[in-house]
Amino acid sequence: MSSDNVTNQPEWTVSELSAALKRTVETTYDHVRVRGELGRVTVARSGHLYADIKDDKAVLNTIMWKGQAASLPFRPEEGLEVIATGRLSTYPGRSAYQLIASEMRPAGIGALMALLEDRKKKLAAEGLFDPSHKKALPYLPKTIGVVTSPTGAVFRDILHRIEERFPVRVILWPVLVQGDRAAEQITAAIRGFNAIAEHDRPDVLIVGRGGGSIEDLWPFNEENVVRATFESVIPVISAVGHETDTTLIDYVSDRRAPTPTGAAEFAVPVRSDLALTLQDVGQRQKRALLRLVRIRGERFGSARLPRPERMLDAKRQSLDFLANRLDNSLARTASLKRLALAQKAGALRPELLRADLRRARQRLQETAGRVRPALQRLLRVRRDRLTPLGTLLDSLSYAATLARGYALVRSADGGIVRSSRDARDLSIWSVRFHDGEVDAAPIERNTPPVKTPARKPAPTPSKPDDQGRLF
């Protein structure tokens, strides 16, 4: 081995060198404050914030863990100048150093104001602040929705003011009003109220919080809050901060209140004032009616109207005239009818009536004499037609066959027995002759025959419904 290659300098592995650098950087720069402009800003699903802080010559990778990022009073955006506080560290996997930030704030009020002005111009250009989009507030709301913190004095002030003026139903949607998650919760509350069914939905919304710095009020400048307020179908009253504080939600809301108490005054009228107004209107209406009645009475009294009895004189005279005409008309009509009746009675003579009756009686007798022979002839013709049909029916009837010496055998259930073989299976049967019917039963050859009483002869049907079959 050559002496040129012999050295006592120690050899480092890459991991050892990276660990040494990490210790050196973290020990030397364990607390630093860095000022610069935010470049790339990314919030991971885990909630950690990744950003670049840069100036015109260098870029510093920056990380803020979830716990610190959630408590930021503003939303970090690209182009915003900030001051970050934390410690330097390294990431050996990429041979890079980075800032682990524990705090971050805008680099002065001017940076936030510049960002606010740019956002205001952008939203105004889209028409979100146009007065034509603003909705009128209901005069007497039944339900008021409030979007604010449940722990602050704002909600208590609103409740107290509403109770004093005109008590109505109040629904609170609790939200954070400060911090990085506040804007998201305020947006969800406004849209949540609008998603309620119409019969339960509030008639007006109050979105507010107490006073504070521009960083504290920044959630009400966020774009998602402004757009949710613009899209709300429920009228919105903004009550953010004190009278001198102005946020973007104040431009897009339907009514801006200088304080949360003022928002409650805008939302409901004073009940006592309303009662006095109604009382005053009622009194004015009563006085107006009395004045109208008095004026109409004066007009009626000054009118020259004829006396009622004079108005009836002409009608009474006309009634008397018509009554006289009616009496004369009735008498004349009765005379005419009496004369016509006398003329008709004179034309009726008893001898003529008796002659007419004799002629009518003679015609009736002649008609009756002709009807009797005609009926006898009709009956004879019908009898001549029926006689051969009856003879034919008797010849075809099974009763005539029975009279010639035949018999009809039936079983107990009325069925016809057609053969001796069928008869062997029966214990009793009936035999029908032309002059009656008897019951019969099978007997053994050595047993004397059993006499059964003969039945009374049944009348021969003139037209049997079932002739049966003979054997």
Secondary structure, DSSP 8 states (H G I E B T S, - for coil): --GGG--------HHHHHHHHHHHHHHHTSSEEEEEEEEEEEE-TTS-EEEEEE-SS-EEEEEE-HHHHHT-SS---TT-EEEEEEEEEEEGGGTEEEEEEEEEEESSHHHHHHHHHHHHHHHHHTTTT-GGG-----SS-SEEEEEE-SSSHHHHHHHHHHHHH---EEEEEE---SSTTHHHHHHHHHHHHHHS-TTTS-SEEEEEE----TTTTGGGGSHHHHHHHHH-SS-EEEEESSTT---HHHHHSSEE-SSHHHHHHHHS--HHHHHHHHHHHHHHHHHHHHHHHHHHHHHHHHS----HHHHHHHHHHHHHHHHHHHHHHHHHHHHHHHHHHHHHHHH--HHHHHHHHHHHHHHHHHHHHHHHHHHHHHHHHHHHHHHHHHHHHHHHSHHHHHHTT--EEEETTS-B--SHHHHHT-S-EEEEETTEEEEE----TTS--------------SS-S------
